[in-house]
Amino acid sequence: MARASERLAANAGGPFYVDANCIDCGTCWQFDPAHFAPTGSTSHVWAQPQGDAETRAALLALQACPVAAIGTSRDLLALTPADGFPSLVVSLPQGEVHYCGWASRQSFGASSWLITQRRPDGSSDNVLIDSPRWSAALARRIEALGGVSRILLSHRDDVADHQAWAKRFGAERWIHSADAEAAPQAEHRFEDTEPIRLDADLLVLPVPGHTAGSVAVLFAEQVLFSGDHLWWGVAPPGVVASQRYCWWNWPEQLYSVERLLDLDVRWLLPGHGRWHSFAPGEWRRELETTLARARQGPGGEP
């Protein structure tokens, strides 16, 4: 539980606040930028929610926080929705994409995503991209959506509670062999750097750089789950490939970015950083700008 006695001075006056336990992971402002924002070393409440819909969003950001650093009054806490996560992001003919919430401290608050795929026979073949922290409440909601058959782990940093989720749903896990020591129980390994098509709507794209075994996942030819390979920055706006947070090989990461130029991504859904939607054809222009900026060095990052 957050403590009012440790409320940060940067918070706007009102019932919602961030306290000194904040680890600056960005979970709250990635999900609810209307009320939460970064300060440079923590997050804070920059605007108090008004009305039921805004209060619901702030309460879900509170629930998603991996370190319980967001607080509010007992009366408002009692209104926390039981069905808030997974939260629908985009609906396509091939299926729906949901944000799982319930971020884990083990993965520094990384986002996890659920794809609910539609099959012609009416069956479900749902896929979890990276792992949220274990939550029985979230598991019940995912079960109501058809459970999980596969867990795709983008890289070593964001595996979190994958064992609990795999056990709960009998799901099989995939991770690249170069990062496999982070999840040695995974039943399957991606190899090398060539794309791997898992089914008609799922394409795995190895993107070594941030880590040796980083992969991105393309759903329905237009939703890219990028792990920590890329994300959307806001100051200035643009796609970010980060040398500052590259743990393995920066030249290889830039080469991996180049290999994504010919996609026509409409949604970028990262592990960390803002989500973003793109107009047709916009992806390539943004990525070319990213590459030009990244080659300037760390100072060129948004």
FENRADA-V942992 format. One record per residue. N is the residue number from 0. RES is the residue in three letters. PHI is phi in radians with two decimals (NA if undefined). D_LAST is the distance of its C-alpha to the last C-alpha in Angstrom with 1 decimal. Layout:
# FENRADA-V942992
n: [N/N]
res: [RES/RES]
phi: [PHI/PHI]
d_last: [D_LAST/D_LAST]
This chain:
# FENRADA-V942992
n: [0/1/2/3/4/5/6/7/8/9/10/11/12/13/14/15/16/17/18/19/20/21/22/23/24/25/26/27/28/29/30/31/32/33/34/35/36/37/38/39/40/41/42/43/44/45/46/47/48/49/50/51/52/53/54/55/56/57/58/59/60/61/62/63/64/65/66/67/68/69/70/71/72/73/74/75/76/77/78/79/80/81/82/83/84/85/86/87/88/89/90/91/92/93/94/95/96/97/98/99/100/101/102/103/104/105/106/107/108/109/110/111/112/113/114/115/116/117/118/119/120/121/122/123/124/125/126/127/128/129/130/131/132/133/134/135/136/137/138/139/140/141/142/143/144/145/146/147/148/149/150/151/152/153/154/155/156/157/158/159/160/161/162/163/164/165/166/167/168/169/170/171/172/173/174/175/176/177/178/179/180/181/182/183/184/185/186/187/188/189/190/191/192/193/194/195/196/197/198/199/200/201/202/203/204/205/206/207/208/209/210/211/212/213/214/215/216/217/218/219/220/221/222/223/224/225/226/227/228/229/230/231/232/233/234/235/236/237/238/239/240/241/242/243/244/245/246/247/248/249/250/251/252/253/254/255/256/257/258/259/260/261/262/263/264/265/266/267/268/269/270/271/272/273/274/275/276/277/278/279/280/281/282/283/284/285/286/287/288/289/290/291/292/293/294/295/296/297/298/299/300/301]
res: [MET/ALA/ARG/ALA/SER/GLU/ARG/LEU/ALA/ALA/ASN/ALA/GLY/GLY/PRO/PHE/TYR/VAL/ASP/ALA/ASN/CYS/ILE/ASP/CYS/GLY/THR/CYS/TRP/GLN/PHE/ASP/PRO/ALA/HIS/PHE/ALA/PRO/THR/GLY/SER/THR/SER/HIS/VAL/TRP/ALA/GLN/PRO/GLN/GLY/ASP/ALA/GLU/THR/ARG/ALA/ALA/LEU/LEU/ALA/LEU/GLN/ALA/CYS/PRO/VAL/ALA/ALA/ILE/GLY/THR/SER/ARG/ASP/LEU/LEU/ALA/LEU/THR/PRO/ALA/ASP/GLY/PHE/PRO/SER/LEU/VAL/VAL/SER/LEU/PRO/GLN/GLY/GLU/VAL/HIS/TYR/CYS/GLY/TRP/ALA/SER/ARG/GLN/SER/PHE/GLY/ALA/SER/SER/TRP/LEU/ILE/THR/GLN/ARG/ARG/PRO/ASP/GLY/SER/SER/ASP/ASN/VAL/LEU/ILE/ASP/SER/PRO/ARG/TRP/SER/ALA/ALA/LEU/ALA/ARG/ARG/ILE/GLU/ALA/LEU/GLY/GLY/VAL/SER/ARG/ILE/LEU/LEU/SER/HIS/ARG/ASP/ASP/VAL/ALA/ASP/HIS/GLN/ALA/TRP/ALA/LYS/ARG/PHE/GLY/ALA/GLU/ARG/TRP/ILE/HIS/SER/ALA/ASP/ALA/GLU/ALA/ALA/PRO/GLN/ALA/GLU/HIS/ARG/PHE/GLU/ASP/THR/GLU/PRO/ILE/ARG/LEU/ASP/ALA/ASP/LEU/LEU/VAL/LEU/PRO/VAL/PRO/GLY/HIS/THR/ALA/GLY/SER/VAL/ALA/VAL/LEU/PHE/ALA/GLU/GLN/VAL/LEU/PHE/SER/GLY/ASP/HIS/LEU/TRP/TRP/GLY/VAL/ALA/PRO/PRO/GLY/VAL/VAL/ALA/SER/GLN/ARG/TYR/CYS/TRP/TRP/ASN/TRP/PRO/GLU/GLN/LEU/TYR/SER/VAL/GLU/ARG/LEU/LEU/ASP/LEU/ASP/VAL/ARG/TRP/LEU/LEU/PRO/GLY/HIS/GLY/ARG/TRP/HIS/SER/PHE/ALA/PRO/GLY/GLU/TRP/ARG/ARG/GLU/LEU/GLU/THR/THR/LEU/ALA/ARG/ALA/ARG/GLN/GLY/PRO/GLY/GLY/GLU/PRO]
phi: [NA/-1.18/-2.05/-1.07/-1.18/-1.92/-1.04/-1.30/-1.15/-1.25/-1.16/-1.15/-1.09/2.44/-1.28/-1.57/-2.72/-1.93/-1.87/-1.22/-1.38/-0.99/-1.83/1.08/-1.46/1.53/-0.96/-1.16/-1.41/-1.20/-1.44/-2.33/-1.18/-1.22/-2.25/-2.09/-2.69/-1.40/-1.85/1.99/-2.36/-2.57/-1.78/-2.74/-1.49/-1.67/-2.59/-1.30/-1.17/-2.20/1.49/-1.14/-1.13/-1.21/-1.12/-1.04/-1.07/-1.15/-1.15/-1.24/-1.07/-1.05/-1.15/-1.27/-0.94/-1.32/-2.19/0.91/-1.64/-1.89/-2.27/-2.82/-1.29/-1.06/-1.09/-1.26/-0.99/-1.13/-1.62/-1.00/-1.14/-1.41/-2.00/-1.27/-2.08/-1.17/-1.87/-1.11/-1.83/-2.68/-1.98/-2.20/-1.01/-1.43/2.65/-2.03/-2.06/-2.20/-1.54/-1.45/1.13/0.79/-1.15/-1.90/-1.11/-1.04/-1.94/0.94/1.35/-1.08/-1.32/-2.16/-2.26/-2.06/-1.80/-1.80/-1.45/-1.73/-1.87/-0.99/-1.50/1.55/-1.38/-1.89/-2.48/-1.49/-2.22/-1.75/-1.74/1.09/-2.08/-1.33/-1.27/-1.13/-2.60/-1.11/-1.13/-1.14/-1.07/-1.14/-1.18/-1.16/-1.06/-1.15/-1.61/1.98/1.34/-2.39/-1.80/-2.42/-2.14/-1.85/-1.76/-1.24/-3.07/-1.10/-1.33/-2.03/-1.43/0.72/-1.67/-1.03/-1.14/-1.15/-1.22/-1.13/-1.15/-1.09/-1.93/1.10/-1.49/-1.69/-1.93/-2.16/-2.64/-1.24/-1.05/-1.23/-2.01/-1.15/-1.13/-1.35/-2.53/-1.13/-1.40/-1.05/-1.33/-2.34/-2.17/-1.42/-2.24/1.05/-2.18/-1.44/-1.01/-2.16/-1.60/-1.47/-2.82/-1.05/-1.96/-2.18/-2.15/-1.65/-2.08/-1.03/-2.32/-1.02/2.71/-0.95/-2.31/-1.14/-1.93/-1.16/-2.33/-1.95/-2.20/-1.83/-1.90/0.97/1.13/-2.54/-1.92/-1.87/-1.61/-1.82/0.96/-1.84/-1.28/-2.53/-2.70/-1.71/-1.68/-2.14/-2.47/-1.39/-1.20/2.73/-1.27/-1.94/-1.98/-1.84/-1.26/-1.05/-1.93/-1.62/-1.65/-2.19/-2.64/-1.18/-1.00/-1.16/-1.14/-1.12/-1.10/-1.13/-1.12/-1.00/-1.24/-1.72/-1.04/-1.46/-1.30/-2.18/-1.18/-1.86/-2.35/-1.86/-2.12/-1.58/-1.31/-2.25/1.63/-1.23/-1.41/-2.78/-1.94/-2.18/-1.30/-0.94/1.45/-1.28/-0.96/-1.06/-1.07/-1.15/-1.21/-1.10/-1.12/-1.02/-1.13/-1.09/-1.17/-1.12/-1.27/-1.35/1.87/-0.94/-1.20/-1.54/-1.32/-1.10]
d_last: [33.1/30.9/32.9/33.2/34.3/30.8/28.9/25.8/26.3/22.9/24.4/25.8/29.6/31.2/32.0/28.7/26.9/24.8/26.7/26.2/26.2/22.6/20.7/17.2/16.9/15.5/18.4/19.6/16.6/15.7/19.3/20.1/17.3/20.2/21.5/19.2/15.8/14.2/15.4/13.4/16.3/17.9/18.0/20.4/22.3/21.1/23.7/26.9/27.9/30.7/33.2/33.8/30.9/28.2/30.2/30.3/26.5/26.2/29.0/27.4/24.2/26.7/28.4/25.3/24.2/25.1/26.5/28.3/26.3/26.6/30.0/32.1/35.8/38.3/39.3/35.8/35.3/38.5/36.8/34.2/34.5/36.1/34.8/31.2/29.8/29.3/27.5/27.5/24.3/25.7/29.3/30.2/33.6/33.1/32.2/29.9/26.7/26.5/24.2/26.3/25.2/27.0/24.2/25.5/24.9/25.9/22.6/20.5/20.5/19.3/20.1/23.2/24.5/28.0/29.1/32.6/34.0/37.0/39.9/42.7/45.3/43.5/42.5/39.1/37.0/34.1/31.2/29.0/25.6/25.0/27.0/26.9/29.0/32.7/34.0/37.5/36.6/33.6/36.0/38.6/36.2/35.0/38.7/39.5/37.0/38.8/37.5/35.5/36.9/33.9/31.0/28.3/26.3/22.9/23.0/24.7/22.4/23.0/26.7/27.7/31.1/31.6/35.2/36.1/34.7/36.4/39.6/39.6/39.2/40.6/37.4/36.7/33.5/31.6/29.3/28.6/31.3/28.8/27.6/31.0/32.0/29.7/31.8/35.1/36.9/35.0/37.6/35.6/33.5/31.1/31.8/30.4/27.5/29.3/28.5/30.9/32.2/33.5/34.9/34.7/31.5/29.7/28.2/26.7/24.3/24.1/20.6/21.3/18.7/17.1/20.8/23.8/24.7/21.6/22.4/21.0/23.6/24.0/26.3/28.4/26.5/23.6/22.1/19.9/19.8/17.2/17.8/15.1/14.6/11.8/10.3/8.8/5.6/6.8/5.5/5.1/6.7/6.8/8.0/6.6/9.2/9.1/11.5/11.5/13.0/15.0/18.6/20.6/19.8/16.7/18.5/20.0/16.8/15.7/19.2/19.0/16.0/18.3/21.1/19.4/19.2/22.6/22.1/21.9/19.9/20.3/18.8/16.1/17.2/15.5/17.0/14.1/11.3/12.0/14.5/14.5/17.3/17.6/20.4/22.6/21.3/17.7/16.5/17.4/15.8/12.4/12.9/14.1/11.0/9.1/12.0/12.1/8.6/9.4/12.8/11.7/11.3/9.3/8.3/6.5/3.8/0.0]
